[in-house]
Amino acid sequence: MKKYAAGLCLVLLTAGVVAHAQARFARGQDVSPTYDGWERNGDGSYTLHFGYFNRNTEEEFDVPIGPDNHFDSGNGDQGQPTHFYAGRKWWVFNVVVPKDWPKDKRVVWTLTTHGITNQAKGWLQTEWEMDKGVIFQNSNRDPFLMFIGGEDTDVDIDNLPPSITGSSAQTVKAGQPLALSVTATDDGLPKPLPDPTGRRPQGLRVRWIMYRAPGLVHFDPDIMPNRIYGKPVTFETKATFSRPGAYRLRAIASDGQLFATYDVDVTVLPAE
């Protein structure tokens, strides 16, 4: 793992967040945006990765784009979520900056919840450069990414993230089920480990979550029951929306080490 030291640094720098998580609260705590590192792109630009830590074990938040959820650049919308699940969520979205971006210039995400304002400041600090190994070592702490065997499995340096495609933008009425489908393919890596017990299925798995949601969304189902190795997987669900508004739903496909996401925008009209 060529950036193992950077990965260790990333873990140490977030130790304060992890330590705070030891004191568990069901509700009443705030959400901190997090900067999860950066990587170089083939065209010379840079990708900055952001996530968040909701300090509650049960309470979730919806914070629209605006004064309480904004970036310091453009119109304040850099693709960040507006729905915040409980717990720590890694690598939630990316911000790309050009190749001539100053090394010490910050990209600042500001988030206010329960009257408390927190910021994540991303910049091209050398110690925060990341690669597949860093993603693997940190993301196996996030149940949404469905990682398995992170503690005793080395990342395959040749592994590529899955690719995922699916339904286009949709319109539906509140309370009416909406059929959605995504298909994920993979490169066959990592190869399955020997498992005579059959208790550790490996391969692709997909789940759906709310990403931007002014109301509740019920997925039926929200996650594939099993992983599938060696062939593309298609996962179908039905989403039902509690109220009108503009929603963004996200499908996450994981191969057990790396992951990819696919977003679907849904316009929900009032029920008749």
Phi and psi restraints in degrees (value plus and minus 20) as a CYANA .aco file:
   2 LYS   PHI     -87.4   -47.4
   2 LYS   PSI     -42.2    -2.2
   3 LYS   PHI    -136.0   -96.0
   3 LYS   PSI      13.8    53.8
   4 TYR   PHI     -78.8   -38.8
   4 TYR   PSI     -60.3   -20.3
   5 ALA   PHI     -81.9   -41.9
   5 ALA   PSI     -60.3   -20.3
   6 ALA   PHI     -83.4   -43.4
   6 ALA   PSI     -58.6   -18.6
   7 GLY   PHI     -83.9   -43.9
   7 GLY   PSI     -60.5   -20.5
   8 LEU   PHI     -82.8   -42.8
   8 LEU   PSI     -61.1   -21.1
   9 CYS   PHI     -81.5   -41.5
   9 CYS   PSI     -61.4   -21.4
  10 LEU   PHI     -81.6   -41.6
  10 LEU   PSI     -62.1   -22.1
  11 VAL   PHI     -84.3   -44.3
  11 VAL   PSI     -63.1   -23.1
  12 LEU   PHI     -86.3   -46.3
  12 LEU   PSI     -59.3   -19.3
  13 LEU   PHI     -87.4   -47.4
  13 LEU   PSI     -44.1    -4.1
  14 THR   PHI    -117.6   -77.6
  14 THR   PSI      -9.9    30.1
  15 ALA   PHI     -79.9   -39.9
  15 ALA   PSI     -54.5   -14.5
  16 GLY   PHI     -82.6   -42.6
  16 GLY   PSI     -60.1   -20.1
  17 VAL   PHI     -83.7   -43.7
  17 VAL   PSI     -65.3   -25.3
  18 VAL   PHI     -84.0   -44.0
  18 VAL   PSI     -62.8   -22.8
  19 ALA   PHI     -81.4   -41.4
  19 ALA   PSI     -60.4   -20.4
  20 HIS   PHI     -83.6   -43.6
  20 HIS   PSI     -50.7   -10.7
  21 ALA   PHI     -86.8   -46.8
  21 ALA   PSI     -38.7     1.3
  22 GLN   PHI     -85.5   -45.5
  22 GLN   PSI     -49.4    -9.4
  23 ALA   PHI    -108.4   -68.4
  23 ALA   PSI      85.6   125.6
  24 ARG   PHI    -114.6   -74.6
  24 ARG   PSI     113.7   153.7
  25 PHE   PHI    -148.4  -108.4
  25 PHE   PSI     113.5   153.5
  26 ALA   PHI     -92.7   -52.7
  26 ALA   PSI     -60.0   -20.0
  27 ARG   PHI    -169.5  -129.5
  27 ARG   PSI     148.7   188.7
  28 GLY   PHI      72.0   112.0
  28 GLY   PSI     -26.5    13.5
  29 GLN   PHI    -116.2   -76.2
  29 GLN   PSI     149.6   189.6
  30 ASP   PHI    -116.5   -76.5
  30 ASP   PSI     157.8   197.8
  31 VAL   PHI    -136.9   -96.9
  31 VAL   PSI     110.9   150.9
  32 SER   PHI    -126.3   -86.3
  32 SER   PSI     106.0   146.0
  33 PRO   PHI     -88.4   -48.4
  33 PRO   PSI     130.5   170.5
  34 THR   PHI    -150.4  -110.4
  34 THR   PSI     127.3   167.3
  35 TYR   PHI    -121.4   -81.4
  35 TYR   PSI     101.9   141.9
  36 ASP   PHI    -127.1   -87.1
  36 ASP   PSI     -10.3    29.7
  37 GLY   PHI      96.8   136.8
  37 GLY   PSI     158.9   198.9
  38 TRP   PHI    -160.8  -120.8
  38 TRP   PSI     140.5   180.5
  39 GLU   PHI    -164.8  -124.8
  39 GLU   PSI     138.0   178.0
  40 ARG   PHI    -104.2   -64.2
  40 ARG   PSI     123.6   163.6
  41 ASN   PHI    -125.2   -85.2
  41 ASN   PSI     139.2   179.2
  42 GLY   PHI     -81.6   -41.6
  42 GLY   PSI     -47.4    -7.4
  43 ASP   PHI    -109.5   -69.5
  43 ASP   PSI     -12.9    27.1
  44 GLY   PHI      74.7   114.7
  44 GLY   PSI     -32.4     7.6
  45 SER   PHI     -96.9   -56.9
  45 SER   PSI     158.4   198.4
  46 TYR   PHI    -150.0  -110.0
  46 TYR   PSI     124.8   164.8
  47 THR   PHI    -129.6   -89.6
  47 THR   PSI     102.8   142.8
  48 LEU   PHI    -119.5   -79.5
  48 LEU   PSI     112.9   152.9
  49 HIS   PHI    -127.0   -87.0
  49 HIS   PSI     114.8   154.8
  50 PHE   PHI    -147.4  -107.4
  50 PHE   PSI     131.9   171.9
  51 GLY   PHI    -162.9  -122.9
  51 GLY   PSI    -174.1  -134.1
  52 TYR   PHI    -179.9  -139.9
  52 TYR   PSI     143.2   183.2
  53 PHE   PHI    -150.3  -110.3
  53 PHE   PSI      86.0   126.0
  54 ASN   PHI    -106.9   -66.9
  54 ASN   PSI      94.0   134.0
  55 ARG   PHI     -94.1   -54.1
  55 ARG   PSI     -21.3    18.7
  56 ASN   PHI    -113.8   -73.8
  56 ASN   PSI     132.6   172.6
  57 THR   PHI    -112.0   -72.0
  57 THR   PSI     -35.2     4.8
  58 GLU   PHI    -148.1  -108.1
  58 GLU   PSI     -63.0   -23.0
  59 GLU   PHI     -88.4   -48.4
  59 GLU   PSI     112.0   152.0
  60 GLU   PHI    -134.5   -94.5
  60 GLU   PSI     139.4   179.4
  61 PHE   PHI    -148.3  -108.3
  61 PHE   PSI     128.8   168.8
  62 ASP   PHI    -142.0  -102.0
  62 ASP   PSI      94.4   134.4
  63 VAL   PHI    -144.8  -104.8
  63 VAL   PSI      83.0   123.0
  64 PRO   PHI     -81.8   -41.8
  64 PRO   PSI     137.0   177.0
  65 ILE   PHI     -80.7   -40.7
  65 ILE   PSI     109.1   149.1
  66 GLY   PHI     138.1   178.1
  66 GLY   PSI    -173.2  -133.2
  67 PRO   PHI     -77.7   -37.7
  67 PRO   PSI     -50.4   -10.4
  68 ASP   PHI    -114.6   -74.6
  68 ASP   PSI     -21.2    18.8
  69 ASN   PHI    -176.6  -136.6
  69 ASN   PSI      68.3   108.3
  70 HIS   PHI    -173.0  -133.0
  70 HIS   PSI     139.5   179.5
  71 PHE   PHI    -121.0   -81.0
  71 PHE   PSI     143.8   183.8
  72 ASP   PHI    -108.3   -68.3
  72 ASP   PSI      -6.4    33.6
  73 SER   PHI    -152.7  -112.7
  73 SER   PSI     135.8   175.8
  74 GLY   PHI      40.0    80.0
  74 GLY   PSI    -157.6  -117.6
  75 ASN   PHI    -111.9   -71.9
  75 ASN   PSI      -9.9    30.1
  76 GLY   PHI      71.9   111.9
  76 GLY   PSI     -30.1     9.9
  77 ASP   PHI    -123.3   -83.3
  77 ASP   PSI      90.5   130.5
  78 GLN   PHI    -136.2   -96.2
  78 GLN   PSI       5.2    45.2
  79 GLY   PHI      65.9   105.9
  79 GLY   PSI      -7.5    32.5
  80 GLN   PHI     -88.8   -48.8
  80 GLN   PSI     137.3   177.3
  81 PRO   PHI     -90.8   -50.8
  81 PRO   PSI     140.5   180.5
  82 THR   PHI    -136.1   -96.1
  82 THR   PSI     -31.9     8.1
  83 HIS   PHI    -128.0   -88.0
  83 HIS   PSI     110.7   150.7
  84 PHE   PHI    -142.1  -102.1
  84 PHE   PSI      90.2   130.2
  85 TYR   PHI     -94.5   -54.5
  85 TYR   PSI     144.0   184.0
  86 ALA   PHI     -88.0   -48.0
  86 ALA   PSI     128.2   168.2
  87 GLY   PHI      71.0   111.0
  87 GLY   PSI    -191.1  -151.1
  88 ARG   PHI    -110.3   -70.3
  88 ARG   PSI     109.2   149.2
  89 LYS   PHI    -144.5  -104.5
  89 LYS   PSI     103.5   143.5
  90 TRP   PHI    -119.8   -79.8
  90 TRP   PSI     131.0   171.0
  91 TRP   PHI      32.4    72.4
  91 TRP   PSI      25.3    65.3
  92 VAL   PHI     -94.2   -54.2
  92 VAL   PSI     -59.2   -19.2
  93 PHE   PHI    -177.2  -137.2
  93 PHE   PSI     147.4   187.4
  94 ASN   PHI    -143.5  -103.5
  94 ASN   PSI     132.1   172.1
  95 VAL   PHI    -145.3  -105.3
  95 VAL   PSI     102.7   142.7
  96 VAL   PHI    -117.1   -77.1
  96 VAL   PSI     111.3   151.3
  97 VAL   PHI    -139.2   -99.2
  97 VAL   PSI     133.2   173.2
  98 PRO   PHI     -90.6   -50.6
  98 PRO   PSI     145.8   185.8
  99 LYS   PHI     -85.6   -45.6
  99 LYS   PSI     -42.2    -2.2
 100 ASP   PHI    -113.5   -73.5
 100 ASP   PSI      -3.9    36.1
 101 TRP   PHI     -83.4   -43.4
 101 TRP   PSI     108.8   148.8
 102 PRO   PHI     -79.7   -39.7
 102 PRO   PSI     118.1   158.1
 103 LYS   PHI     -81.4   -41.4
 103 LYS   PSI     -47.8    -7.8
 104 ASP   PHI    -126.4   -86.4
 104 ASP   PSI     -11.9    28.1
 105 LYS   PHI    -100.6   -60.6
 105 LYS   PSI     111.4   151.4
 106 ARG   PHI    -109.9   -69.9
 106 ARG   PSI     125.5   165.5
 107 VAL   PHI    -129.5   -89.5
 107 VAL   PSI      97.3   137.3
 108 VAL   PHI    -132.7   -92.7
 108 VAL   PSI     105.2   145.2
 109 TRP   PHI    -128.2   -88.2
 109 TRP   PSI     104.3   144.3
 110 THR   PHI    -132.0   -92.0
 110 THR   PSI     111.5   151.5
 111 LEU   PHI    -157.5  -117.5
 111 LEU   PSI     110.2   150.2
 112 THR   PHI    -139.5   -99.5
 112 THR   PSI     104.1   144.1
 113 THR   PHI    -159.7  -119.7
 113 THR   PSI     121.2   161.2
 114 HIS   PHI      32.4    72.4
 114 HIS   PSI      13.5    53.5
 115 GLY   PHI      55.8    95.8
 115 GLY   PSI     -15.2    24.8
 116 ILE   PHI    -128.2   -88.2
 116 ILE   PSI     107.4   147.4
 117 THR   PHI    -122.3   -82.3
 117 THR   PSI     106.5   146.5
 118 ASN   PHI    -144.5  -104.5
 118 ASN   PSI     135.5   175.5
 119 GLN   PHI    -152.3  -112.3
 119 GLN   PSI     126.5   166.5
 120 ALA   PHI    -134.8   -94.8
 120 ALA   PSI     109.6   149.6
 121 LYS   PHI    -137.9   -97.9
 121 LYS   PSI      91.9   131.9
 122 GLY   PHI    -120.9   -80.9
 122 GLY   PSI     114.1   154.1
 123 TRP   PHI    -174.5  -134.5
 123 TRP   PSI     156.0   196.0
 124 LEU   PHI    -110.1   -70.1
 124 LEU   PSI      31.5    71.5
 125 GLN   PHI     -88.9   -48.9
 125 GLN   PSI     113.3   153.3
 126 THR   PHI     -75.6   -35.6
 126 THR   PSI     -62.1   -22.1
 127 GLU   PHI     -87.3   -47.3
 127 GLU   PSI     -34.0     6.0
 128 TRP   PHI    -119.7   -79.7
 128 TRP   PSI     -12.7    27.3
 129 GLU   PHI     -88.9   -48.9
 129 GLU   PSI     120.6   160.6
 130 MET   PHI    -152.5  -112.5
 130 MET   PSI     144.8   184.8
 131 ASP   PHI    -165.1  -125.1
 131 ASP   PSI    -187.0  -147.0
 132 LYS   PHI     -78.6   -38.6
 132 LYS   PSI     -58.7   -18.7
 133 GLY   PHI     -83.1   -43.1
 133 GLY   PSI     -60.4   -20.4
 134 VAL   PHI     -85.0   -45.0
 134 VAL   PSI     -63.8   -23.8
 135 ILE   PHI     -78.1   -38.1
 135 ILE   PSI     -67.6   -27.6
 136 PHE   PHI     -83.2   -43.2
 136 PHE   PSI     -65.8   -25.8
 137 GLN   PHI     -86.3   -46.3
 137 GLN   PSI     -49.9    -9.9
 138 ASN   PHI    -115.1   -75.1
 138 ASN   PSI     -56.0   -16.0
 139 SER   PHI     -92.9   -52.9
 139 SER   PSI     -38.8     1.2
 140 ASN   PHI     -89.7   -49.7
 140 ASN   PSI     -20.5    19.5
 141 ARG   PHI    -109.8   -69.8
 141 ARG   PSI     -26.4    13.6
 142 ASP   PHI    -126.7   -86.7
 142 ASP   PSI      88.6   128.6
 143 PRO   PHI     -82.5   -42.5
 143 PRO   PSI     -44.1    -4.1
 144 PHE   PHI     -84.0   -44.0
 144 PHE   PSI     -47.8    -7.8
 145 LEU   PHI    -108.1   -68.1
 145 LEU   PSI     -24.7    15.3
 146 MET   PHI      36.8    76.8
 146 MET   PSI      22.4    62.4
 147 PHE   PHI     -99.1   -59.1
 147 PHE   PSI     129.5   169.5
 148 ILE   PHI    -152.6  -112.6
 148 ILE   PSI     124.3   164.3
 149 GLY   PHI      48.3    88.3
 149 GLY   PSI       4.9    44.9
 150 GLY   PHI     -85.2   -45.2
 150 GLY   PSI     -51.4   -11.4
 151 GLU   PHI     -96.3   -56.3
 151 GLU   PSI     -45.7    -5.7
 152 ASP   PHI    -145.0  -105.0
 152 ASP   PSI       1.1    41.1
 153 THR   PHI    -150.0  -110.0
 153 THR   PSI     108.8   148.8
 154 ASP   PHI    -102.5   -62.5
 154 ASP   PSI     125.3   165.3
 155 VAL   PHI     -89.5   -49.5
 155 VAL   PSI     120.1   160.1
 156 ASP   PHI    -102.4   -62.4
 156 ASP   PSI      94.4   134.4
 157 ILE   PHI     -87.1   -47.1
 157 ILE   PSI     -38.4     1.6
 158 ASP   PHI    -109.2   -69.2
 158 ASP   PSI     -27.0    13.0
 159 ASN   PHI     -86.5   -46.5
 159 ASN   PSI     118.6   158.6
 160 LEU   PHI    -132.7   -92.7
 160 LEU   PSI     129.9   169.9
 161 PRO   PHI     -82.2   -42.2
 161 PRO   PSI     134.8   174.8
 162 PRO   PHI     -81.3   -41.3
 162 PRO   PSI     140.9   180.9
 163 SER   PHI    -128.4   -88.4
 163 SER   PSI     127.2   167.2
 164 ILE   PHI    -164.4  -124.4
 164 ILE   PSI     114.2   154.2
 165 THR   PHI    -153.6  -113.6
 165 THR   PSI     144.6   184.6
 166 GLY   PHI    -195.7  -155.7
 166 GLY   PSI    -176.0  -136.0
 167 SER   PHI     -80.1   -40.1
 167 SER   PSI     126.7   166.7
 168 SER   PHI    -103.3   -63.3
 168 SER   PSI    -197.9  -157.9
 169 ALA   PHI     -77.5   -37.5
 169 ALA   PSI     124.2   164.2
 170 GLN   PHI    -151.6  -111.6
 170 GLN   PSI     140.5   180.5
 171 THR   PHI    -150.9  -110.9
 171 THR   PSI     116.2   156.2
 172 VAL   PHI    -172.4  -132.4
 172 VAL   PSI     143.6   183.6
 173 LYS   PHI    -114.2   -74.2
 173 LYS   PSI     129.4   169.4
 174 ALA   PHI     -77.3   -37.3
 174 ALA   PSI     116.3   156.3
 175 GLY   PHI      67.8   107.8
 175 GLY   PSI     -29.9    10.1
 176 GLN   PHI    -119.5   -79.5
 176 GLN   PSI     110.6   150.6
 177 PRO   PHI     -84.0   -44.0
 177 PRO   PSI     120.0   160.0
 178 LEU   PHI    -138.7   -98.7
 178 LEU   PSI     102.1   142.1
 179 ALA   PHI     -98.9   -58.9
 179 ALA   PSI     108.9   148.9
 180 LEU   PHI    -150.1  -110.1
 180 LEU   PSI     128.9   168.9
 181 SER   PHI    -165.9  -125.9
 181 SER   PSI     120.7   160.7
 182 VAL   PHI    -153.1  -113.1
 182 VAL   PSI     131.6   171.6
 183 THR   PHI    -144.8  -104.8
 183 THR   PSI     109.1   149.1
 184 ALA   PHI    -137.1   -97.1
 184 ALA   PSI     119.9   159.9
 185 THR   PHI    -146.3  -106.3
 185 THR   PSI     138.6   178.6
 186 ASP   PHI    -162.1  -122.1
 186 ASP   PSI     148.0   188.0
 187 ASP   PHI    -111.8   -71.8
 187 ASP   PSI     -13.3    26.7
 188 GLY   PHI      65.1   105.1
 188 GLY   PSI     -18.0    22.0
 189 LEU   PHI    -135.0   -95.0
 189 LEU   PSI     124.7   164.7
 190 PRO   PHI     -92.8   -52.8
 190 PRO   PSI     129.1   169.1
 191 LYS   PHI     -90.3   -50.3
 191 LYS   PSI     127.2   167.2
 192 PRO   PHI     -78.0   -38.0
 192 PRO   PSI     120.0   160.0
 193 LEU   PHI    -102.3   -62.3
 193 LEU   PSI     133.2   173.2
 194 PRO   PHI     -76.8   -36.8
 194 PRO   PSI     109.7   149.7
 195 ASP   PHI    -168.1  -128.1
 195 ASP   PSI      58.0    98.0
 196 PRO   PHI     -82.2   -42.2
 196 PRO   PSI     -40.0     0.0
 197 THR   PHI     -99.9   -59.9
 197 THR   PSI     -43.4    -3.4
 198 GLY   PHI      52.3    92.3
 198 GLY   PSI      -3.5    36.5
 199 ARG   PHI    -115.0   -75.0
 199 ARG   PSI     -24.5    15.5
 200 ARG   PHI    -145.9  -105.9
 200 ARG   PSI      53.8    93.8
 201 PRO   PHI     -80.6   -40.6
 201 PRO   PSI     123.0   163.0
 202 GLN   PHI    -149.3  -109.3
 202 GLN   PSI     138.0   178.0
 203 GLY   PHI     108.1   148.1
 203 GLY   PSI    -174.9  -134.9
 204 LEU   PHI    -104.7   -64.7
 204 LEU   PSI     126.5   166.5
 205 ARG   PHI    -168.9  -128.9
 205 ARG   PSI     127.2   167.2
 206 VAL   PHI    -150.9  -110.9
 206 VAL   PSI     123.7   163.7
 207 ARG   PHI    -161.0  -121.0
 207 ARG   PSI     140.3   180.3
 208 TRP   PHI    -130.9   -90.9
 208 TRP   PSI     122.5   162.5
 209 ILE   PHI    -158.7  -118.7
 209 ILE   PSI     145.1   185.1
 210 MET   PHI    -102.2   -62.2
 210 MET   PSI     115.6   155.6
 211 TYR   PHI    -133.4   -93.4
 211 TYR   PSI     -69.5   -29.5
 212 ARG   PHI    -149.2  -109.2
 212 ARG   PSI      99.1   139.1
 213 ALA   PHI    -171.4  -131.4
 213 ALA   PSI      90.0   130.0
 214 PRO   PHI     -96.6   -56.6
 214 PRO   PSI     -27.4    12.6
 215 GLY   PHI    -164.7  -124.7
 215 GLY   PSI    -192.2  -152.2
 216 LEU   PHI    -102.6   -62.6
 216 LEU   PSI     128.3   168.3
 217 VAL   PHI    -146.6  -106.6
 217 VAL   PSI     109.9   149.9
 218 HIS   PHI    -128.3   -88.3
 218 HIS   PSI     101.4   141.4
 219 PHE   PHI    -119.8   -79.8
 219 PHE   PSI     115.4   155.4
 220 ASP   PHI    -152.9  -112.9
 220 ASP   PSI      72.6   112.6
 221 PRO   PHI    -111.3   -71.3
 221 PRO   PSI     155.6   195.6
 222 ASP   PHI    -121.7   -81.7
 222 ASP   PSI     -33.1     6.9
 223 ILE   PHI    -168.4  -128.4
 223 ILE   PSI     122.6   162.6
 224 MET   PHI     -82.8   -42.8
 224 MET   PSI     118.7   158.7
 225 PRO   PHI     -89.8   -49.8
 225 PRO   PSI     -47.5    -7.5
 226 ASN   PHI    -160.7  -120.7
 226 ASN   PSI     139.0   179.0
 227 ARG   PHI    -101.7   -61.7
 227 ARG   PSI     131.4   171.4
 228 ILE   PHI    -149.0  -109.0
 228 ILE   PSI     108.3   148.3
 229 TYR   PHI    -130.8   -90.8
 229 TYR   PSI     121.5   161.5
 230 GLY   PHI      72.0   112.0
 230 GLY   PSI     -18.5    21.5
 231 LYS   PHI    -176.7  -136.7
 231 LYS   PSI     138.2   178.2
 232 PRO   PHI     -80.9   -40.9
 232 PRO   PSI     131.9   171.9
 233 VAL   PHI    -142.4  -102.4
 233 VAL   PSI     117.5   157.5
 234 THR   PHI    -134.9   -94.9
 234 THR   PSI     108.0   148.0
 235 PHE   PHI    -141.6  -101.6
 235 PHE   PSI     101.8   141.8
 236 GLU   PHI    -129.9   -89.9
 236 GLU   PSI     123.2   163.2
 237 THR   PHI    -163.2  -123.2
 237 THR   PSI     148.0   188.0
 238 LYS   PHI    -142.3  -102.3
 238 LYS   PSI     105.1   145.1
 239 ALA   PHI    -127.5   -87.5
 239 ALA   PSI     111.8   151.8
 240 THR   PHI    -140.9  -100.9
 240 THR   PSI     112.3   152.3
 241 PHE   PHI    -129.4   -89.4
 241 PHE   PSI     119.1   159.1
 242 SER   PHI    -101.0   -61.0
 242 SER   PSI     -44.5    -4.5
 243 ARG   PHI    -174.1  -134.1
 243 ARG   PSI     140.6   180.6
 244 PRO   PHI     -86.0   -46.0
 244 PRO   PSI     140.4   180.4
 245 GLY   PHI     124.6   164.6
 245 GLY   PSI    -197.2  -157.2
 246 ALA   PHI    -119.8   -79.8
 246 ALA   PSI      99.9   139.9
 247 TYR   PHI    -135.0   -95.0
 247 TYR   PSI     131.6   171.6
 248 ARG   PHI    -149.1  -109.1
 248 ARG   PSI     100.2   140.2
 249 LEU   PHI    -125.0   -85.0
 249 LEU   PSI     129.7   169.7
 250 ARG   PHI    -147.4  -107.4
 250 ARG   PSI     111.0   151.0
 251 ALA   PHI    -121.7   -81.7
 251 ALA   PSI     114.8   154.8
 252 ILE   PHI    -137.4   -97.4
 252 ILE   PSI     104.0   144.0
 253 ALA   PHI    -130.9   -90.9
 253 ALA   PSI     108.3   148.3
 254 SER   PHI    -144.1  -104.1
 254 SER   PSI     120.1   160.1
 255 ASP   PHI    -120.9   -80.9
 255 ASP   PSI      -9.7    30.3
 256 GLY   PHI      79.2   119.2
 256 GLY   PSI     -35.1     4.9
 257 GLN   PHI    -149.6  -109.6
 257 GLN   PSI     -66.6   -26.6
 258 LEU   PHI    -141.0  -101.0
 258 LEU   PSI     146.0   186.0
 259 PHE   PHI    -163.3  -123.3
 259 PHE   PSI     145.2   185.2
 260 ALA   PHI    -161.4  -121.4
 260 ALA   PSI     136.4   176.4
 261 THR   PHI    -145.0  -105.0
 261 THR   PSI     136.2   176.2
 262 TYR   PHI    -161.2  -121.2
 262 TYR   PSI     106.7   146.7
 263 ASP   PHI    -127.3   -87.3
 263 ASP   PSI     121.3   161.3
 264 VAL   PHI    -145.7  -105.7
 264 VAL   PSI     105.1   145.1
 265 ASP   PHI    -109.7   -69.7
 265 ASP   PSI     113.2   153.2
 266 VAL   PHI    -148.6  -108.6
 266 VAL   PSI     107.0   147.0
 267 THR   PHI    -116.5   -76.5
 267 THR   PSI     100.6   140.6
 268 VAL   PHI    -126.7   -86.7
 268 VAL   PSI     101.7   141.7
 269 LEU   PHI    -113.4   -73.4
 269 LEU   PSI     140.9   180.9
 270 PRO   PHI     -81.1   -41.1
 270 PRO   PSI     124.8   164.8
 271 ALA   PHI     -91.4   -51.4
 271 ALA   PSI     127.1   167.1
